[in-house]
Amino acid sequence: MLKRRITLAAAAAGAALTVAGLAGCGTTAQPIQVNLAASEVLAQAVQKTSQVSSYTVDAVVEVKSSGQGDGKVQGRMLYQGKPELAVDLTVDGAGLGERELPGGLRAVLLGDTVYVKVEALNKMLGAQKPWIKVPLNEAGGAGGVQQYLQQIQQFDLAAVTKLVTASQDVKQVGTESVNGVDTTHYSGTFPVDAAVQQLPADQQEEARTNLARLKDKVTFDLWVDGQGLPAKVQLKGAEQGNTLDATLFFKGFNEPVEIKAPPADQVGELPKGEQGAVTS
């Protein structure tokens, strides 16, 4: 129910997972990729993104599902990998067909603890406070909390970049400015099966499930800045009445981010007896 309808739209974003980041500011920097083959640019992006310790991403994902209607997910995420893993994800709206996620979603991951704020989840669990605190090692069976952690994974910079490296037909199509940054625009497709195999083994099953409705190829457009980092990515796919249209903007690479736990008086523990609940 709740899990199925939310992950369909968010999964589309993750399955097709897109790219890396936007770091440079200003408009005078010239793209450094002009003398590289397009495929080399993708390989370079993987290397560059592996060195990124923080970033911000804004995303809009629209899907159409045969038999279920139109869906849309819109949100943003702050990410910090060092000195401690920290993520702050806000989903302003998520829905599929006539089903919506009232109040949106907020998830904060700090080290080994995740804080989740979802009005619909709280009502089902009978939580007394707006935020639920769950140790990360218990999230897999904690009242459906794992599904919200999976949404965080959909914005993962490194995974998205690796997916597009499966392309065999990427080509340069021009130069454009993205949010005031000079970029080189690349376009191509990637086969779903080959793209999933670019990911770490522990991420492949989830990505394969997310992309199951797009059985053939995903079309992508990638705007790479002068530092070799993707500033923008668009993904499109269609298969038997199921479509995906996702746009992601990245910025703030390696810039300081401030991610805090919610106020202690607004945080409650997962209600006892709810382990493994709300998983459908």
C-alpha positions in Angstrom: 0.0 0.0 0.0 2.0 3.0 1.2 5.3 1.4 0.4 4.2 0.3 -3.0 2.9 3.6 -4.2 5.8 5.7 -2.8 8.6 3.5 -4.0 7.1 3.3 -7.5 7.8 7.0 -8.2 10.9 7.3 -6.1 12.2 4.0 -7.4 11.9 5.3 -10.9 14.3 8.0 -10.0 16.6 5.6 -8.3 16.4 2.9 -10.8 17.3 5.1 -13.5 19.6 6.8 -11.1 21.3 9.7 -12.6 24.6 11.4 -12.0 26.9 13.4 -10.0 27.3 16.9 -9.0 27.7 20.5 -9.8 30.6 22.2 -8.1 31.9 25.0 -10.1 30.4 28.5 -9.8 30.6 31.4 -12.2 30.3 31.3 -16.0 33.8 31.8 -17.3 35.3 28.3 -16.8 35.6 26.4 -20.1 34.6 22.7 -20.1 37.7 20.6 -19.9 36.1 17.6 -21.7 36.3 19.0 -25.2 39.3 16.9 -26.2 38.0 13.7 -24.6 35.8 11.0 -26.2 32.3 11.1 -24.7 32.8 7.6 -23.1 36.0 8.9 -21.5 34.0 11.8 -19.9 31.7 9.3 -18.3 34.6 7.3 -16.9 36.1 10.5 -15.6 32.9 11.5 -13.9 33.0 8.2 -11.9 36.4 9.0 -10.7 35.5 12.6 -9.9 32.4 11.7 -8.0 34.2 9.2 -5.9 36.1 12.1 -4.4 33.0 14.1 -3.5 32.4 14.3 0.2 29.2 16.5 0.2 26.6 17.8 -2.2 23.1 19.0 -2.6 20.6 17.6 -5.1 17.2 18.8 -6.3 15.0 16.4 -8.2 11.7 16.0 -9.9 10.6 12.6 -11.0 7.5 11.9 -13.0 6.2 8.5 -13.9 3.2 6.9 -15.7 2.2 3.4 -14.8 -0.2 1.4 -16.8 -3.2 0.7 -14.6 -2.1 2.9 -11.8 -2.0 6.4 -13.3 0.5 9.3 -13.2 2.9 9.8 -10.3 5.3 12.5 -9.2 8.1 12.9 -6.6 9.7 16.2 -5.9 12.3 16.9 -3.3 15.9 17.7 -2.3 18.7 16.1 -0.4 21.8 17.2 1.5 24.6 14.6 1.7 27.8 14.5 3.8 30.1 11.5 3.7 32.8 12.8 6.1 33.7 12.9 8.9 30.4 11.1 9.6 27.7 9.9 7.3 24.8 12.4 7.4 21.9 12.8 5.0 18.8 15.1 5.1 16.1 14.2 2.6 12.9 16.2 2.1 10.2 15.0 -0.3 7.6 17.8 -0.7 5.2 15.6 -2.5 4.8 12.1 -3.7 1.8 10.3 -5.2 0.6 7.9 -7.9 -2.8 8.3 -9.5 -5.3 9.4 -6.9 -3.0 8.3 -4.0 -0.9 10.9 -2.3 1.5 11.0 0.6 -0.1 13.6 2.9 2.4 15.9 4.5 5.3 14.7 2.4 8.4 13.0 3.9 11.4 14.0 5.9 14.3 11.6 6.7 17.5 12.5 8.6 20.3 9.9 8.8 23.1 10.6 11.2 25.7 7.9 11.7 23.9 4.8 12.9 20.5 6.4 13.5 17.7 7.4 11.2 14.9 9.9 12.1 11.8 9.7 10.0 8.9 12.1 9.8 5.9 10.8 7.8 2.4 11.8 8.8 0.8 8.7 7.2 3.3 6.3 8.9 2.8 7.9 12.3 -0.9 7.5 12.1 -0.5 3.8 11.2 1.9 3.2 14.0 0.1 5.3 16.6 3.3 7.4 17.2 2.8 10.2 19.7 5.5 12.5 18.4 6.1 13.8 14.8 9.6 12.1 14.5 10.4 8.5 14.9 13.9 7.5 15.9 15.2 4.1 14.8 18.7 2.6 15.1 20.0 1.9 11.6 20.6 -1.8 12.3 16.9 -2.2 13.2 15.5 -0.2 10.3 15.1 -3.2 8.0 12.1 -4.5 10.0 11.1 -1.3 11.8 7.6 -0.5 10.8 8.4 0.1 7.1 11.2 2.6 7.8 13.5 0.8 5.4 11.4 2.0 2.5 12.3 5.6 3.4 16.0 4.7 3.6 15.6 3.3 0.1 14.4 6.7 -1.1 17.7 8.2 0.2 19.6 5.6 -1.9 17.8 6.8 -5.0 19.8 10.1 -4.8 23.1 8.4 -4.3 25.7 10.2 -6.4 28.2 7.4 -7.0 25.5 4.8 -8.0 23.9 7.2 -10.5 27.1 8.0 -12.2 28.1 4.3 -12.6 24.8 3.5 -14.3 25.3 5.9 -17.2 28.8 4.4 -17.8 27.0 1.4 -19.3 26.2 3.5 -22.4 27.6 2.4 -25.7 26.3 5.3 -27.8 26.9 8.5 -25.7 27.9 11.5 -27.8 28.6 15.2 -27.3 25.7 17.4 -28.5 26.8 20.9 -27.5 27.7 23.4 -24.8 25.1 25.1 -22.5 24.9 27.0 -19.2 23.3 25.3 -16.3 22.4 27.5 -13.4 25.2 29.9 -14.4 27.8 27.2 -14.9 29.3 26.4 -18.3 28.8 22.8 -19.2 29.2 20.3 -22.0 26.0 18.4 -23.0 26.1 14.7 -23.6 23.3 12.4 -24.7 22.9 8.6 -25.0 21.2 5.5 -23.8 22.1 2.7 -21.4 20.7 -0.9 -21.3 19.1 -1.6 -18.0 20.7 -5.0 -17.3 24.2 -3.8 -18.2 23.7 -0.6 -16.1 22.7 -2.5 -13.0 25.8 -4.6 -13.2 27.9 -1.5 -12.8 26.7 -1.1 -9.2 28.1 -2.8 -6.0 26.5 -6.2 -5.5 24.5 -5.1 -2.5 22.8 -2.4 -4.6 22.0 -4.4 -7.7 18.8 -6.2 -6.5 17.1 -2.9 -5.4 18.1 -1.1 -8.7 16.9 -4.1 -10.8 13.6 -4.1 -9.0 13.2 -0.3 -9.5 14.0 -0.6 -13.2 11.9 -3.7 -13.8 9.2 -1.7 -15.6 11.7 -0.3 -18.0 13.0 -3.5 -19.6 14.9 -2.1 -22.5 16.9 1.2 -22.5 16.9 4.4 -20.6 17.7 7.6 -22.5 19.8 10.2 -20.7 21.1 13.7 -21.1 24.1 14.7 -19.0 25.6 18.2 -18.5 29.2 18.1 -17.3 30.9 21.1 -15.8 34.5 22.2 -16.2 35.6 20.1 -13.2 34.4 16.9 -14.8 31.3 16.7 -12.6 27.7 16.4 -13.9 25.7 19.5 -13.1 22.4 18.2 -14.4 20.9 14.9 -15.6 17.7 14.0 -17.3 16.5 10.4 -17.7 13.7 9.1 -19.8 12.4 5.6 -20.3 9.2 4.0 -21.7 8.0 0.4 -21.9 4.5 -0.9 -22.5 2.7 2.1 -21.1 5.2 2.7 -18.2 7.2 5.9 -18.5 9.9 7.7 -16.5 10.9 11.4 -16.8 13.4 12.5 -14.2 15.5 15.7 -13.8 18.2 16.2 -11.2 20.4 19.2 -10.4 23.5 18.9 -8.3 25.5 21.6 -6.6 27.6 22.4 -3.5 30.3 19.7 -4.0 32.6 19.4 -1.1 31.0 22.5 0.5 30.2 22.4 4.3 26.6 21.2 5.0 24.7 21.4 8.3 22.7 18.4 9.1 21.2 18.1 12.6 18.9 15.7 14.5 15.4 17.0 15.1 14.7 18.6 18.5 14.7 15.9 21.2 11.2 16.9 22.5 9.8 16.1 19.0 11.3 12.6 18.7 9.8 9.4 19.9 10.9 5.8 19.7 9.3 3.3 17.4 6.2 1.9 19.2 6.9 -1.5 20.8 5.5 -4.4 18.9 5.8 -2.6 15.5 8.9 -4.3 14.4 8.2 -5.7 10.9 4.9 -3.9 10.7 3.6 -1.8 7.8 5.6 -3.5 5.1 3.0 -3.8 2.4 
